[in-house]
Every structure is written in C-alpha cells, then in structure tokens.
Amino acid sequence: MQKKLLTISAFAKKLGISYQRVFQLAKKGVIPINKKNLIDATAARKILNDRRKLDDNLPMSKTLADARIKVEAIRAEMLELEFKKKRSELIEREKVIEICTGIIMISKTKLLSIPTKVAPLVIGIESIKKIKSIIDKEIRNVLTELSRMDKI
C-alpha cells in the first residue's frame, strides 16, 4: 500500500485544524514529517486518533460551528448555575469550606475536652465496666450536643 503524502497545509485543511497546529505537532515529533516537509496522512491520522483518545484537548476537527456549539453549551451551563444559585440550590465553595472548617474545629475542641471532664469522674473506680460506662456517656453527650448545633 502506497503512502499518501500531503503537505502540512493540505493535511491541516483535511483535518480542519490550523497549519500552525500541524506544524507544531510535527516539530514536536508527534506526527512524522519527511525531509521534504510531507506528512504520511494515514500514519499521522492514526497517531492523532490514538493521542486524542488519551488527550481530549487535542481537537481533530475544530470548525467555527463546533466552537460556537461549545460556547453555547457553556453559556447554557453558566445560566443554569446562576439560576440554581439564585434559588439557593448552590453554595459557593468558599462558604462550604468555611462551614466544614467550623464544624471540624468545634468537634475537635469538644472531643478533646472529654478526657479532662472524665478523668476526675473515674478516679478511684476499679471496675472497667463502670469506667467504660462513664466514658461512653460523655462521648454520647458530646455527640448529641454536636448534632443539635444549628449554626456555626
């Protein structure tokens, strides 16, 4: 089978991508180019198809219509997000991080206070069952208190 050799511009036009992009890929060695600056179209297309499967950022045929469709899809997605935000269905990332950090800090403080509260209560108690009961009760109290928190 004879190789179909194309110029950079002919190959670019065939794929619907810019001359500069094809030249850049050839210069980087992604697609093979001979000494006369001709590209084996079949081999190059296979390489680009294989690479495209690995890298969705490499367009195979980027036309103006494709770009407009993508822009419209992004615009629709942004409008939907704005709508959900106004309906209070979305919370900003920073606010979520702030709330979660607050919950973790309060939980940490309350859980770390358990030994201080329990230590005086278990002095002199020799029954492991009784000590376990006291510790268990204090942990449950802290967890109940945490579960009743309305706001941070």
C-alpha positions as CSV (number, residue, x, y, z in Angstrom):
1,M,0.0,0.0,0.0
2,Q,1.4,3.3,-1.1
3,K,1.7,6.2,1.4
4,K,-0.4,9.2,0.9
5,L,1.9,12.1,1.4
6,L,0.4,15.6,2.0
7,T,1.8,19.0,2.6
8,I,1.4,20.5,6.1
9,S,-1.3,22.9,4.8
10,A,-3.2,20.1,2.9
11,F,-3.1,17.8,6.0
12,A,-4.3,20.7,8.2
13,K,-7.1,21.5,5.8
14,K,-8.1,17.9,5.6
15,L,-8.4,17.6,9.4
16,G,-9.9,21.1,9.8
17,I,-7.2,22.4,12.1
18,S,-4.7,25.2,11.7
19,Y,-1.5,25.0,9.7
20,Q,0.3,26.2,12.9
21,R,-1.1,23.4,15.0
22,V,0.0,20.7,12.5
23,F,3.4,22.4,12.1
24,Q,3.7,22.5,15.9
25,L,2.9,18.7,16.2
26,A,5.4,17.9,13.5
27,K,8.1,20.0,15.1
28,K,7.5,18.3,18.5
29,G,7.8,14.9,16.7
30,V,4.2,13.9,17.5
31,I,3.4,13.3,13.8
32,P,6.1,12.2,11.4
33,I,7.3,14.5,8.6
34,N,9.9,13.7,6.0
35,K,12.7,15.9,4.7
36,K,10.5,17.5,2.1
37,N,8.1,18.5,4.8
38,L,5.5,16.0,3.6
39,I,3.3,14.1,6.0
40,D,2.2,10.4,5.7
41,A,-1.5,11.3,6.1
42,T,-2.6,7.7,7.2
43,A,0.1,7.3,9.8
44,A,-0.4,10.8,11.1
45,R,-4.1,10.5,11.4
46,K,-3.7,7.2,13.3
47,I,-1.3,8.8,15.7
48,L,-3.6,11.8,16.3
49,N,-6.6,9.5,16.8
50,D,-4.6,7.4,19.3
51,R,-3.4,10.6,21.0
52,R,-6.9,12.1,21.0
53,K,-8.2,9.1,23.0
54,L,-5.6,9.9,25.6
55,D,-5.9,13.7,25.4
56,D,-9.3,15.2,24.8
57,N,-7.7,18.6,24.5
58,L,-6.3,17.8,21.0
59,P,-9.1,18.6,18.6
60,M,-9.4,16.6,15.4
61,S,-11.7,18.9,13.6
62,K,-12.2,22.2,15.2
63,T,-14.6,24.2,13.0
64,L,-16.2,27.5,13.7
65,A,-19.5,25.7,14.1
66,D,-18.0,23.3,16.7
67,A,-16.6,26.3,18.6
68,R,-20.0,28.0,18.6
69,I,-21.8,24.9,19.8
70,K,-19.3,24.6,22.6
71,V,-19.7,28.3,23.6
72,E,-23.5,27.9,23.6
73,A,-23.3,24.8,25.8
74,I,-21.0,26.6,28.3
75,R,-23.3,29.6,28.2
76,A,-26.3,27.4,29.0
77,E,-24.5,25.7,31.8
78,M,-23.5,29.0,33.3
79,L,-27.1,30.3,33.1
80,E,-28.3,27.1,34.8
81,L,-25.7,27.5,37.6
82,E,-26.7,31.2,38.1
83,F,-30.4,30.1,38.3
84,K,-29.6,27.4,40.9
85,K,-27.5,29.9,42.8
86,K,-30.4,32.4,42.9
87,R,-32.8,29.7,44.1
88,S,-30.3,28.8,46.9
89,E,-29.7,25.4,45.5
90,L,-25.9,26.1,45.3
91,I,-23.5,27.2,47.9
92,E,-20.2,28.8,47.0
93,R,-17.1,26.6,47.5
94,E,-15.5,29.1,50.0
95,K,-18.7,29.1,52.1
96,V,-18.7,25.3,52.2
97,I,-15.1,25.2,53.2
98,E,-15.7,27.8,56.0
99,I,-18.7,25.8,57.3
100,C,-16.9,22.5,57.3
101,T,-13.8,24.0,58.9
102,G,-16.0,25.4,61.7
103,I,-17.7,22.1,62.3
104,I,-14.4,20.3,62.4
105,M,-12.9,22.8,64.9
106,I,-15.9,22.7,67.2
107,S,-15.9,18.9,67.0
108,K,-12.2,18.7,67.7
109,T,-12.5,21.0,70.7
110,K,-15.4,19.1,72.2
111,L,-13.9,15.7,71.7
112,L,-10.5,16.7,73.1
113,S,-12.3,18.0,76.2
114,I,-13.7,14.6,77.1
115,P,-10.6,13.3,78.9
116,T,-10.5,16.4,81.1
117,K,-14.1,16.0,82.0
118,V,-14.0,12.2,82.5
119,A,-10.6,11.9,84.4
120,P,-11.9,13.3,87.7
121,L,-15.0,11.1,87.4
122,V,-13.1,7.8,87.1
123,I,-10.5,8.3,89.8
124,G,-10.8,5.5,92.3
125,I,-13.2,3.4,90.2
126,E,-11.8,-0.1,89.8
127,S,-14.5,-1.5,87.6
128,I,-13.6,-1.3,83.9
129,K,-17.3,-1.7,83.1
130,K,-18.1,1.4,85.2
131,I,-15.3,3.4,83.7
132,K,-16.3,2.4,80.2
133,S,-19.9,3.4,81.0
134,I,-18.8,6.9,82.2
135,I,-16.6,7.4,79.1
136,D,-19.4,6.2,76.8
137,K,-21.9,8.5,78.4
138,E,-19.6,11.6,78.0
139,I,-18.9,10.7,74.3
140,R,-22.6,10.4,73.7
141,N,-23.3,13.7,75.4
142,V,-20.7,15.4,73.2
143,L,-22.1,13.8,70.0
144,T,-25.7,14.8,71.0
145,E,-24.5,18.3,71.6
146,L,-22.8,18.4,68.2
147,S,-25.9,17.0,66.4
148,R,-28.1,19.8,67.9
149,M,-25.9,22.6,66.5
150,D,-28.0,24.8,64.2
151,K,-25.4,27.3,63.1
152,I,-21.7,27.9,63.4
